[in-house]
Amino acid sequence: MLSRLRLLVLGLIALIAIPAMAQAKTFYWISHGGPADPVWTYFLAGAKQWATDTGNTVNTSFHNNDVASQQEAVRAAISAKADGIVTTSPDPGSLVEIVKEARAANIPIINFNTPDPKANFNAYVGGDNVTFGRHWAQYLVDKGLVKKGDFVWMPVEVPGATYGVQEEEGIKSVFEPLGITYEITEATLDQAEVINRMVDYLTANKAKVKAIIGLGDLVTGSIKRVFDQVGVKPGEIPVVGWGNSLDTTQEVLNGYVNAGQWQDPQATSYVALSLANMAASGIPPGFNVITGALYEKDTAGVYDKILSGK
């Protein structure tokens, strides 16, 4: 009997001494992008790695720039009493009311990749698209690649989407005072269609295009294929834009693209989920996390190794 009592006491001491393991939480990772876009495989990889490292559940979804679908997904996460939500902004102002609903339900909601200052998110993790656009335009001007009266072509996957709208705002602030004109054209989210449309446009307008700004990763990552089909040599038409894919790092290394914009896709998802988890534990984030770096040929190898997993 004494032996049994001693074992019981020891067992109780052990239970008191060992801290209870934190209960796993459930988070929702919601993207306006599509799984066919190479950059989103890296954003998704960051979310999956975070789930593995923390033991929490992360439910992920892509919405291919379908605003209504994304709004429904965020509301579904709220209804499911998610511990936290991380989401991109599909269109400016599109999530304002839904963010209010999440905050009213005491569910942390973190904005990542595409910011929307109109919505009262707990925090933002990602790049400043207006600043990126301004830097791309200024890069072309400062390097003497465009001048007054020149025309710049700016293909984008989905015209009107948050990222392109904000990037154009920054570009316009540089080009308009200098008398540099531009046109934005739709490329879609399908890789084959992106290449077809870009080839058609450049074939018809090659003579007047003095530079190209790729407003999205799919279009910038398609430059080599397009140039090769149209007969444009590397460096013949200056190109700047997004650079979150192996296609673009290779294009920079081989002279097809002058400079690519890195946004730390895996880290963006990882940090966004970390902030959501922190907020769910009662520590409110009082800051945003801004990512991004513009790289040229001399440093493109760094990002090429990251994206290739070397």
N, C-alpha and C positions, 0 to 999 in steps of 0.2 A: 504493500500500500504506500509506504514511504517512497519507494522508487517511482511509483506512478505519480505521486504528488510532485516529486522533484522534477520529473520530466515535464509535467504540466507548467510548473513555474518557469522552467527554462524556456519552454515554448512561448510563454507569454512575454518573457523578457526579449526574446528574439523578434517577436512581432513589433514590440515597442521600439526596439533599436534600429530596425530596418525601415527606412522611410517608404511610405506607400508610393508605388510607381504612378506617375502621372497618367491619367486616363487619356487614351488616344482621342484626338479631335477629328472633325470632318470639315474640310475646306473645299471650296469650289473655285476652280481656275477657268475663266471664261474669256475666250478670244474672238475678236471680230474677224481674224484671219482664216486661212484655209489650210488644211493639212498638206495640200500639194505645193504650197509655198515653202521653199527650202528653209528660210529663216525661222519659220514657225516650228520646224522639227527641233531646233535648238532651244527655243523658248520652252517647248514642251519637255525637252530633256531636263531642263533646269527644275521644272515642277516635279517630275518623276524622281529626280535625285533627292529633292527636298523631302518627298514622302518617304523614300527609302531611309534617309538619314535620321528622320525624326520619328518614324513609326506612325505618323498620322495618315489619314486617308485624304487623298486629293482627287476629287471628281473633276475631270477636264472635258471641255467641249469647244468645238470650233463652229463659227456661224457664217463664214463666207460673206461677210459684209451685209448680212440680212439683219437689219436693225431690229425688226419686230421679233425675230427669233432670239436674238441676244437679250432683248428686254424680257422676254418670257423666261429665258434661262436664269437670269438674275432673280426674277420674282420667284421662280421655283426653288432656288437656293434659299431665299428668305423664308418661304413657306416650310421648307424642310428643316428650318432652324439651324442653319449652318453655323459653325463656330466662327467662320470668317469667309469672306469672298474677295478674290482678286480678279479684276476685270479690266479689259481695255475699254476705250470709248469709241464706239463705231461711228458716230456722227456728233458734232458739237451740240451740246444741249440735250442729247437723246436719253441720257440717264439721270438727269437732274431730279426728277420726281422719284425714280426708283431708288436712288441713293438716299433720299429722305426717308423712304420706307425702311431701308436697311438700318439706318441710324436710329429710327424710332423703335425698331425691334432690338436695339443694342447689339447688332451684328456688325463687326468691323468690316469695312469695304475699302479695299486698297485699289487704287487706279495704277495700271502699269502700261508701258509701251506708248500709249497715245493719251496725252493729258487733256483734261477738260476743266479749266478753272471755274466754270459755271456750276459744276457739281461739287457738293460738300463731302468729298471723299476724306477718309481719315488721313491718307497720305498718297503721294505719287512716287513711283519708281520708274525711271526711264529717261529718255532723252528729251531735250527741249526742241521740238520740231521747228518752231519759228527761228530759233537761233541756228539750227542746222541749215535751214534754207538760206538764211542770210550769209552764213559762212560759205556755202557752195557758190552762191552768186559772187561774193567778194573774192573768192579764190580765183574764179575765172577772170575777174576784172584785174586783180592784183598781179596775176601772172601774165597779163597782156593777151589773154586768149580771146576776149571779146571787147568790143568798144562801141561807142555811140553808133546807132544805126544797124547794129548786128541783130540777127534773129537766133533765138535759142529754142530748141525743141525739148519739151518736158513730158515724156510719156509717164503714165501712172496706171496702176491696175484698176482702181475704182475712183473716177472723178467725184468729188464731193465728200469723200471719206475724210475723217478728221485729220489723218496724217498729211495728206496732200494739201488740204486747205491751209493748214498751219504752215507747211513748208512754203507754199506759194506766198503767204503773207510775208515771210522773211525775204524771199527772193525778190518780190515786188519792191520792197523797201530799198533795195540796192539798184535794181535795173531801171525802175521807172524814172528816177531823177537823171539817169545817164542816157535816157533815150534808147535803151535796149529793149526790143520787143520779144515776146515769146508766145508759144502755143502749147496748151496741155491737151493731150490726146489719150483716149481710153485704150488700155491694153488687155483688160480682163484678168482673171485669176487662173486661167488655163495656160500652162507653159507653151504648148504648141500654138495656141491662138495669139499669145503675147508675141512670139517670134514672127508669125505671119503678118500681124498688124504693123509691127515695127518695120519689117522688111518693106511692106507696101508703102508706108509713109515715107521712109527714107529713099526709096526708089523714086518716088514722085517729087521729093523736096530736097534731095541731096545738095543741089547747087546753092540753096539759100541757108541751109542749116550750118551755122558757125560753131555751135557747141550744143551739147546734150546734158541735161540734168535728169538723172533717173530718180523719180520721186518715190520709188518702191524697190524692194530687193529683187523681185522677179524681173522687172524691166532692166535694172542695171546688170543683173546677172546674165541677161540675154544678149548683151552688147556684142560679144565676140561672134556668136552665131549669126547675128544680124549683119554685122560688118562683113563677115566672110561671104555671106550670100549676096550682099549688095556690091561687094568689091571695094570696100573701104579699108585702107591699110591701118594698122595700129598707129594711133597718134595723129592720123589725118584729120579727124574731128575730135576736139577735146571733150572728155566726158567726166563728170563728177556725179556723185549720188550715193545711194546706200551701198554698204559693203559687208553685210552680215552673212555672206555665203561663200563657199569655196569657189563657186563660179567667179565671183567678183574679185576675191583675193588673187586668183590666177590671172584674171584680166588686168589687174593692176601690175602684177609681176611681169606680165608679157606686153605691157604698153597699150592695151586697148582702153583702159580706164585710167585717168590721171590720179584720181583720189577717191577713196571709198570711206563711207561713214560707218564706224563700228559702234554698236549700241550695247554690247555685253548681254546678248540674249539669254544665255543660261543663268547668268548672275542676276539679271533683272527679275526673272521668275522666282529664283531662290530667295532673293531679298524681299520681294513683295509678299511671299508667303510667310517669311520670317516676321515681317512687320504685322501681318494679320494675326499670326500666332501670339506675338507679344501683346497686341491689343486685346486679344481674347483672354489673356491672362491678367488683364487689368492694368497694363502699362501702355498708356496712349502714346503713339508716335507724334512728336511735335515737330517733325521735319520731313522734307522730301529728300529723295536720293536721286541725283541727276547723274546719268551715265553718258558715255560717248567719247569718241576720239576720231579725228579725221586722219587717215593714214595714206601715205604715198608708197612708191615702190621700195624705198629704203626700209620701211617697217612692215610692209605687207606680209612678209614671212612670219612675223609674230602671230598674226591673226589666222594665217593659213594653217599654222601648227595647231592652234586652239581648235579651229573648226574641223580639222582632220583627226583630232583626238591623239595627236602625237605627243 
